[in-house]
Amino acid sequence: MSYSMPILKYKPRALVYFTASKKHLSFYPSCWAIEELEDRLAGFSKTVHAIRFTPAAPLPDDLVRDIVLVHVREIDAGRQ
């Protein structure tokens, strides 16, 4: 847990956070991943740091995988 949210870590760094509310779920990857995959996030509500979705319109598994892989790549490259 970090910032009162469940978190997954990679090489002791935050990889992704996630939360649930009454109206939507939020996925918090890196802003780098959101920027890089912006075209694939069309149709989802997003901010600089979060992607919002619902159980009826979830994030596709391959998109979640690619978002995480972008962040892993950036962590491995030493990006802060």
Secondary structure as the mmCIF struct_conf table of DSSP 4:
data_model
#
loop_
_struct_conf.conf_type_id
_struct_conf.id
_struct_conf.beg_label_comp_id
_struct_conf.beg_label_asym_id
_struct_conf.beg_label_seq_id
_struct_conf.end_label_comp_id
_struct_conf.end_label_asym_id
_struct_conf.end_label_seq_id
STRN STRN1 SER A 2 SER A 2
TURN_TY1_P TURN_TY1_P1 TYR A 3 SER A 4
STRN STRN2 MET A 5 MET A 5
STRN STRN3 ILE A 7 TYR A 10
TURN_TY1_P TURN_TY1_P2 LYS A 11 PRO A 12
STRN STRN4 ARG A 13 ALA A 20
BEND BEND1 LYS A 22 LYS A 23
STRN STRN5 LEU A 25 TYR A 28
HELX_RH_AL_P HELX_RH_AL_P1 CYS A 31 GLU A 36
TURN_TY1_P TURN_TY1_P3 LEU A 37 LEU A 37
HELX_RH_3T_P HELX_RH_3T_P1 GLU A 38 LEU A 41
TURN_TY1_P TURN_TY1_P4 ALA A 42 GLY A 43
BEND BEND2 PHE A 44 PHE A 44
STRN STRN6 SER A 45 LYS A 46
BEND BEND3 VAL A 48 HIS A 49
STRN STRN7 ILE A 51 PHE A 53
STRN STRN8 THR A 54 THR A 54
TURN_TY1_P TURN_TY1_P5 PRO A 55 ALA A 56
STRN STRN9 ALA A 57 ALA A 57
HELX_LH_PP_P HELX_LH_PP_P1 PRO A 58 PRO A 60
HELX_RH_AL_P HELX_RH_AL_P2 ASP A 61 ASP A 76
TURN_TY1_P TURN_TY1_P6 ALA A 77 GLY A 78
#
